[in-house]
Amino acid sequence: MRMASWQWGGRDHVGTISSDGREATPLAVADPSFGVLPLIRMLARGAPLPSPSSARLPVEVIALRAPLPRPMRSIFCVGRNYHAHAKELAGTVFRETMPQEDPWPIVFTKLPECVVGPNDAVRLPGANVSVQIDYESELAVVIGRGGRDIPRSRAMDHVFGYTVVNDVTARDVQMRHQQWDLGKSFDTFCPMGPWIVTADELDGRATRVRGWVNGALRQDGMTKDMIHDIPTLIETCSRGITLYPGDVIATGTPAGVGMGLKPPQWLQHGDVMRIEIDGIGAIENRFESGQ
């Protein structure tokens, strides 16, 4: 099943997307401004999905929002989680501060307010704030059943589904502060979408993540090449911390980020970044100078 949030007729809507990605069916949700979150919570309680609230619509006439426009909490994010990406960063400024591969997942957060839709513009900060804006194509796991101290042997039972995110990063700010949250959390720095695909239709442990900048392929990786797999990430993030339905874990990015190129290539005004994950779909965002 594909679950999405969109705008049409001047209003927010939540519902399902047909398997071919062509039709949207709005469902009767009391407050659709929260996106798919109410549906995730209903299913977590064992309740059925609500009835359709109106007729189906062609996807091309709606404006897709992020499926979780405002996550209830900060997004859990994982750094340097693909073998090839860890190797490419070993040749950057990270070589002096971190081993090539870490025995434990590196976990940081992005503020929930930085989430934008799958086709929304990403606002570049002024040069006085950052001049090293980078992209990170990522599979994100959406939690469906909450819990604390979840063992990796049962972790996949807690997965609701998957979506696509771009973990946009201000590299100079990231390095300046050492803690990564500020450089990861600028407004608009987390495009998400186009929808959530439920875990019964996709195994996130075996899919492909690709990213293009202005039509040129930069990233192409398989999730089976993660250093720390999805069950390990869920186990790690839930140690002593209760996970709730609707929580998001971004699982890391494959090799090919701008920082890893020689010389580095930072995103500029007018650049378009497209990310596609097999079994989910694609997001595409233009980077524009901010005000």
N, C-alpha and C positions, 0 to 999 in steps of 0.2 A: 504494500500500500504506500502511496505517496501522499503526504500531508503538507499543506501549504497555507500561506497567509498572503492576501492580496488586497488591492484597492480597486474598486469599480463603482461607478455611479456616485463618487464622492464619499464612499463609505469603506470601512475596513470589513473584510470577510475572511473566514477560515473554512477550510474544507479539504476535499481530496482531489487528486489529479489522476486522470486516467492513466493506465499503464503505458499508453503510447505518448503521453505527455501533451495531448492535444486539447483535453477538456477539463474544466474545473467545476466541481460540484460544491456549492456553499452549504455548510451545515449550520444548524440552529445553535449558536453559542451566545451566551448572555453578553460577554464582553470580548469581542474579537480583537481588541487592541493588543491583547497579550499573545496573539498569534496562536500557534499550535499548542501552547502550554495547557490550556483547559482540556484539550483532547487527550494529551498524554496523561494528565491526572485522572481523567475518567477511566481510561483503560487500565491504569495502575490499580484502581479500586475494583476492577472487574466489571465496571459499568459498560453498557453498549454505547457505540457512537450515536450522537443525536441524529434526528431525521434531517433530510435536505431542507433548506430554508427557501430555496427558489430553484429555477431551472438551471441546467448546466450551461456553461459559457465556454466559448473558444478561448484557449489560453492566450492567444495573440491579442485579445481585446482587454485583458486585465493587466494591472501593474503589480507584478510580484513584489512582495515585501520579504524581508528575512523571515524564515519560518518561526523564529523566536526573536521578535523585534527588540525586546528588552528582557534578556534573561534575568531571572530573579536574583542571580548571584554572579560574581565575576566568573569568567571562563577559565577553566583549568587548561593550561597549555604546556606542551612538552617540548623541550629544546634538544637539538642534536640527536634525533632519534632514528636516523637512517645511516647505515654504515658509510655510504659514499658521501653523504652530507657531512658527517663527522670528519671524514678524511679531508674534504675540501676546506673546512674551517680550520684545520690544523695548519694551513698555510696562510692564515690571516692573523689579525691581532689577537684572536682567541688562543693562539698557540702558546702564549706565555701564561695563560690563566687557567687552562683546563686540559685534562688528558684528552687523547683522540677519541676514546670511547669511555663512557662513565658506567661504573658498576650499578649505579642507581639512576632512575630517571631524573632529569632536570625538570622541575615543575615550577612554573610561574603563572601569573594571571594577567588577563586583560579585563579592563573595566567593562561592565555590560553596556554602558552608554556608547561604546565605540562601535557597536553593531549597526550595519546598514544593509540594504537590500542587495540582491544578486546582480542588479544592473545599475545601482546608484553610483554617483561620482564619489571618489575618494579625494578629500581635500588635502593638498600638500601644505605643510606649514611654511611660514616665511623663512628666508635664509638665516635670520637671526635666531631661529629655533632649531632647525635641522636642515642639512643639505645632503644627507645620506639616507634616502628613503628606499627601502628594499621590499621585496615580495616574498611570501612563503606559501606555496600551495599545500593545502592540508585536508586530510579526512578528519572530520569531527564526529565523535561518538556522543549520542544523546541518551542520557540515562532514563529508563522507563520505570524501574522498580528501585526504590531507595534502599539504603542500608549503610551500615558502618562495619568496618573490619571485614570486608567482603573478600573471601579467599579467591585466588585466581581460578581455582577449579570450578567455581560457581559464578564467576564474573560475567560471563556472556549471558546468563539468565537475567541480568540487570540492564541489558542494552535494549533500548526502545528502537533505535534506528541510527541513521547516519546522514550527515549533510556535508557540504563543501564550505570551507572558510579560506580566506586569505589573511594570514597573520602578518599584516603590514607592519613594518618595523623601521623606526628611526635609528639606524645603527650608531651614529655618533652619540645620540642621547643614551642609547643602551649601554655603550661602553663608558660614557662619562660617569654614570651613576652606579655602575656595577650591578645593582639590582635592576631587573629588566622591565619592571611594570610601567614606568613612565614612558620609555621609548616604544612600548607596545600598545599604549592605550590612548593615543591621540584620537580626537573625534574622527569618526568615519574609518578607523583603522582595522575594522573587522567585517568586511563584506561576507555575507552568509547566504546560502541557498543552493539551488533555487527552491528546494523543498526538502523534507525529511523522508527518506526511504526506510521503511520498517525492516527490522532485522530478519523477518521471515523471508524477505526477498533479496537480501544482500548480506554476504559475509564480509565484513570490513577487513578481515585478516587476509583476504585474497582478492584484492582489486588493484587497479592501476590509477596513479595520480599523475596528471600532466599539467604543465603551465606554459603559456605563451606570452611573450611581450611583443606587441605590435606585429603579431602573426608569426614570430620566430619562436620555435620550440626551445624553451630553456630548461624545463624540468620534466623528467619522465622516470617514475619509480613505481615499484610494486610494494604494497603494504607488507608482504611477507618478508621484506628486507628490513623491517624495523629492528632496531637493537632491542627495544623493550616492547613486546607485543601488547595488544589491547587488554587481555586479561591482567597482565602485569601492571598496566597503567591504572586500571580500575582498582586493583588491590592496593596499589601505592596511594592513590588519591583518597581512598576510603579508610586508611589507617588512622583511627582516632577521630575521623571526620565523617559525619553523616552525609551521604549523598542523597539528593532528592530528585524526584521525577522532574525532568526538564533541565537538569544540570548538563553542561557541555564540557567535553574533554577534547581539545584539539591535539592530534597525535604526533605532530612533528612534520617536517618537510623534507622531500628528497633533495638530492644534490642539484645544483644549477642556480642557486640564488645569486643575485647581483654582487653581493659581497665576495663570493667565491671566484668570480671571473677575474681574469688578468688582462688589463686593469679592471677594477671593480666598475660596474655599470649601475648607476642609481636611477631611479624613476624620475622622469621629468614631466612638466606640464604637457598634456596631450597624449601621453603614453596610455595604451590600453592593455590591461592584463586580463587574460582569459585562463580560467582553471576548469579542468574537466576531470571527473572521476567516473570510471566505468561503473555502470549500474545505478548512478545517481543522476548525473547531468552536468551542466556547466554554469558558471557565473562569469560575468564579463564586466569590468569596471574601468572607467576612464579616470585618470589622475589629473586633477585640476588645481591650479594655484589657488590658495585660500585667501580669504578676506579677513 
